[in-house]
Amino acid sequence: MRHLKTLLAALTATAAVSFAATASAAPLDQAQLYFASDTGAAGLVDVYVDGQLVFDDIFSGSPTMFAQTLTSGEHTIVITPADAALGQRDLLSDTINVASGMTYTLNLAQDNGSSASGDLYVSLDAGAPTGE
């Protein structure tokens, strides 16, 4: 009985490690996308990809803990205030191009140097957010 409990515990631990390793890798024909907002000026935001809400109520300074899976290729992203529907008060719209098997972080930031208004922009960086 004691050996059976040890065997069950070992199998459970192996399955958990295997599941975690599989969940963190992007499928070969898809990409993983995280989101991070580095501007408090935007407030809480929602992120849409190709018209579908993929991240909601994101705080500035708090990158998403979990990635969304996208097919490889070009996608339209729209960032809105969290209290506004898509198309009502969009903060910005842009296109991104992701490659299969890759992990990216979409970063929302504010350009404080080039204009008086401090325009918002996005950058697409390879890899998960810092600290992930």
C-alpha positions, -999 to 999 in steps of 0.1 A, spaced: 0 0 0 29 23 9 45 17 -25 12 24 -43 9 58 -26 45 67 -36 38 56 -72 6 76 -74 24 107 -60 52 103 -85 28 99 -114 8 130 -103 40 151 -101 52 139 -135 18 147 -151 18 182 -135 53 190 -148 45 176 -182 13 197 -184 31 229 -173 58 224 -199 33 218 -227 11 247 -217 40 272 -218 51 264 -254 34 278 -284 20 253 -309 41 251 -341 14 267 -363 4 294 -337 20 322 -317 14 332 -281 6 368 -272 10 385 -238 0 421 -231 16 448 -209 6 484 -204 33 508 -193 11 539 -191 -12 549 -163 -27 576 -186 -48 551 -204 -63 537 -173 -78 502 -174 -78 489 -209 -93 461 -230 -74 446 -260 -92 432 -291 -75 411 -317 -94 409 -350 -126 421 -333 -124 396 -304 -118 406 -268 -86 388 -257 -75 408 -226 -99 427 -204 -95 452 -175 -57 453 -177 -40 476 -152 -9 497 -161 22 480 -148 7 446 -146 15 423 -176 -9 395 -183 0 362 -166 -14 341 -194 -9 343 -231 -36 342 -258 -29 319 -288 -30 335 -323 -27 320 -357 5 331 -374 2 361 -398 -12 396 -396 -38 407 -370 -56 439 -363 -54 450 -326 -75 477 -310 -71 490 -275 -101 506 -257 -108 520 -223 -122 491 -202 -155 509 -198 -160 514 -236 -172 490 -263 -151 484 -294 -155 513 -318 -168 538 -293 -136 554 -278 -108 534 -292 -74 545 -278 -55 531 -308 -57 506 -336 -27 489 -353 -17 458 -371 8 432 -359 24 403 -376 33 372 -356 52 341 -367 43 306 -358 59 289 -328 69 323 -313 59 341 -280 54 379 -281 45 407 -257 23 435 -270 34 466 -250 12 498 -247 33 529 -240 31 566 -242 54 588 -263 61 617 -239 88 632 -261 76 638 -296 42 655 -291 24 676 -265 -4 652 -262 18 622 -254 4 598 -280 -1 561 -272 17 535 -292 22 498 -292 53 477 -297 56 440 -303 85 424 -286 97 388 -288 93 368 -256 71 368 -225 69 399 -203 98 405 -179 94 384 -148 73 356 -165 
